[in-house]
Amino acid sequence: MIKVGMEVILEIHSETEIEKYKSKIADFTNEKVFIQYPVSLITKKTSFLANGMTISVNFVDEQSDAYSFESYVTGRVKDPIPMIALHLPEEKKIQRIQRREFVRIETSVDIACDFPISESKFTTISDDFSAGGCAIVIPKHIHLQNGEVGMTTVVLPMQNKEYHYLELECRVTRIHEKENITLASLQFLNSDKYEQQLIRFSFEKQLERRKKEIEI
């Protein structure tokens, strides 16, 4: 499940906010995981975590499954490189998050569409999004067909304030109404090239939703 070189997202809860950091696993044992010094997703600065600090650790494995577990800082080591040691709980306490293919998060991202069959070019927003596809709002003057294939340019706003522009081929799998708005469900056809960006964006949005549910 956990492997050397795997990227992790750390969440540190304060009284007023959740601070998020990016790091990589440098080594691990049955009871500890050693990570590189984490870098803030917002400030890009390296953080020096205090001993005993509690942390939520989130990661995606090689099968694109997302996991999360609660941990705390147990110390520091400098062999062969400076690392922070975190407590690694037993495997049954590592929580698996739903597979990315089935996780659709209600979120709006900007999307430019080009569907040659219906001669439709337009810009719109998503109604929901996952790493495998999304539902888009269809403007009133646009008439798409089920099964139609086209190209989309998807703009993903990441938590570190970066924007990723993805050129994705897609297929219309369903056209339906929702609260007097016409939506088209799209399946991404060539997402392998952008798999890491799609997984990371969907993972970040799913974590945001989980945190909001906990706070309610």
C-alpha positions in Angstrom: 0.0 0.0 0.0 2.7 2.5 1.1 5.8 2.8 -1.1 9.0 4.9 -1.1 8.6 7.9 -3.4 4.9 8.1 -3.0 3.5 11.7 -2.7 1.5 12.5 0.5 -0.7 15.5 1.4 -0.5 16.4 5.1 -3.2 18.3 6.9 -2.6 20.1 10.1 -5.7 21.4 12.0 -5.5 24.7 13.9 -8.2 26.6 15.7 -9.0 28.7 12.6 -7.9 26.8 9.5 -6.5 23.6 8.0 -2.9 23.9 6.8 -1.9 21.6 3.9 1.5 20.5 2.9 3.1 18.3 0.3 5.8 15.7 0.9 7.1 12.3 -0.2 7.7 9.1 1.6 11.5 8.5 1.9 11.3 5.2 3.9 9.1 3.3 6.3 9.0 0.5 8.8 6.1 -1.4 10.4 5.6 1.3 12.9 7.0 4.5 11.3 6.9 6.3 8.0 9.7 8.7 7.2 8.9 11.7 5.0 10.9 14.5 3.4 10.5 17.9 5.0 7.0 19.1 3.9 6.4 22.1 1.7 3.3 24.3 2.2 0.8 24.2 -0.7 0.2 27.9 -0.3 3.5 29.6 0.7 5.8 27.0 -0.9 7.9 27.2 2.2 9.4 24.2 4.0 7.9 23.4 7.4 9.6 22.0 10.4 6.9 20.0 12.3 7.1 19.8 16.1 7.3 16.5 17.9 4.0 15.2 19.0 2.1 17.3 16.4 -1.0 15.5 15.1 -1.4 15.2 11.4 -3.8 13.7 8.8 -1.9 11.9 6.1 -3.5 11.4 2.7 -2.1 9.5 -0.4 -3.1 7.7 -3.6 -1.6 4.3 -4.3 -0.5 2.8 -7.6 -4.0 1.5 -8.3 -5.3 5.1 -8.0 -7.1 4.3 -4.7 -7.1 7.1 -2.1 -6.3 6.5 1.6 -6.1 8.6 4.7 -4.9 8.0 8.3 -4.3 9.9 11.5 -0.7 10.2 12.7 1.7 12.3 14.8 5.3 13.4 14.6 7.6 11.0 16.5 11.0 12.6 15.7 13.6 13.4 13.1 16.5 11.5 11.5 19.3 12.6 9.2 20.3 9.3 7.6 20.8 9.4 4.6 18.8 12.6 4.3 16.9 14.9 6.8 13.5 13.3 7.3 10.6 13.6 9.7 9.3 10.4 11.4 5.6 9.9 11.6 3.7 7.2 13.5 2.4 4.5 11.1 -0.8 2.9 12.4 -1.8 -0.7 11.8 -3.3 -1.2 8.3 -6.9 -1.6 9.5 -6.7 2.0 10.8 -5.8 3.3 7.3 -9.1 4.4 5.8 -9.8 3.7 2.1 -11.6 6.5 0.3 -13.9 5.6 -2.6 -12.2 4.8 -5.9 -11.7 7.8 -8.1 -13.8 6.4 -11.0 -17.0 6.6 -8.9 -16.4 9.7 -7.0 -18.3 12.7 -8.5 -17.9 15.9 -6.6 -20.3 18.8 -7.1 -17.9 21.6 -8.2 -17.7 24.2 -11.0 -14.6 24.2 -13.3 -14.3 26.2 -16.5 -14.5 24.0 -19.7 -14.2 24.9 -23.4 -15.9 22.4 -25.7 -15.7 21.5 -29.4 -18.1 18.9 -30.8 -17.7 18.6 -34.6 -20.7 16.4 -35.3 -23.2 18.9 -34.0 -20.9 21.8 -35.0 -20.9 23.1 -31.5 -18.2 25.2 -29.9 -18.9 26.8 -26.5 -17.6 27.5 -23.1 -19.3 26.4 -20.0 -18.9 25.1 -16.4 -19.2 21.7 -14.8 -22.0 20.7 -12.5 -20.0 17.8 -11.1 -16.5 16.4 -11.7 -14.5 13.2 -11.3 -11.2 11.9 -12.6 -13.2 9.8 -15.2 -15.6 12.4 -16.5 -17.9 15.3 -15.6 -21.4 16.8 -16.2 -21.5 20.1 -18.0 -24.1 22.8 -18.3 -25.3 23.0 -21.9 -26.2 26.5 -23.2 -29.7 26.9 -24.5 -28.6 27.3 -28.1 -26.5 24.1 -28.1 -27.9 20.7 -29.1 -25.6 17.8 -28.5 -26.2 14.1 -29.3 -25.8 11.1 -27.1 -22.6 9.2 -28.1 -21.1 12.2 -29.8 -17.3 12.6 -29.4 -15.5 15.9 -29.0 -12.7 17.8 -27.4 -12.6 19.7 -24.1 -10.1 22.1 -22.5 -10.6 21.7 -18.8 -9.2 24.2 -16.3 -8.4 22.7 -12.9 -7.8 25.2 -10.0 -5.5 23.3 -7.6 -5.2 24.1 -3.9 -1.7 25.4 -4.3 -3.2 28.2 -6.5 -1.8 26.7 -9.8 -4.1 26.2 -12.8 -3.8 23.0 -14.9 -5.1 23.1 -18.5 -6.0 19.7 -19.8 -6.9 18.8 -23.4 -9.3 15.8 -23.1 -11.2 13.9 -25.7 -14.7 13.0 -24.4 -17.9 11.2 -25.3 -21.4 12.4 -24.4 -23.0 9.5 -22.4 -26.2 11.2 -21.2 -28.2 14.3 -21.7 -30.6 15.2 -18.9 -32.4 18.0 -17.0 -31.7 19.2 -13.5 -33.6 22.1 -12.0 -34.5 23.4 -15.5 -30.9 23.2 -16.6 -29.8 20.9 -19.4 -26.7 18.9 -18.5 -24.5 16.5 -20.5 -22.6 13.8 -18.8 -19.1 13.4 -20.4 -16.7 10.4 -20.2 -13.0 11.3 -20.6 -11.4 9.0 -23.3 -7.7 9.9 -23.2 -7.3 10.7 -19.5 -4.1 8.6 -19.0 -1.9 11.5 -20.0 -3.4 13.6 -17.2 -4.1 10.9 -14.7 -2.1 12.4 -11.9 -3.6 15.9 -12.3 -7.1 14.4 -12.4 -6.6 12.2 -9.4 -5.0 15.0 -7.4 -7.8 17.5 -8.2 -10.6 14.9 -7.4 -8.8 13.8 -4.3 -8.4 17.4 -3.0 -12.1 18.1 -3.7 -13.2 14.9 -2.0 -11.1 15.8 1.1 -12.7 19.3 1.2 -16.2 17.7 1.1 -15.3 15.3 3.9 -14.0 18.1 6.1 -17.2 20.1 5.5 -19.3 17.1 6.5 -17.3 16.7 9.7 -17.7 20.4 10.6 -21.5 20.4 10.1 
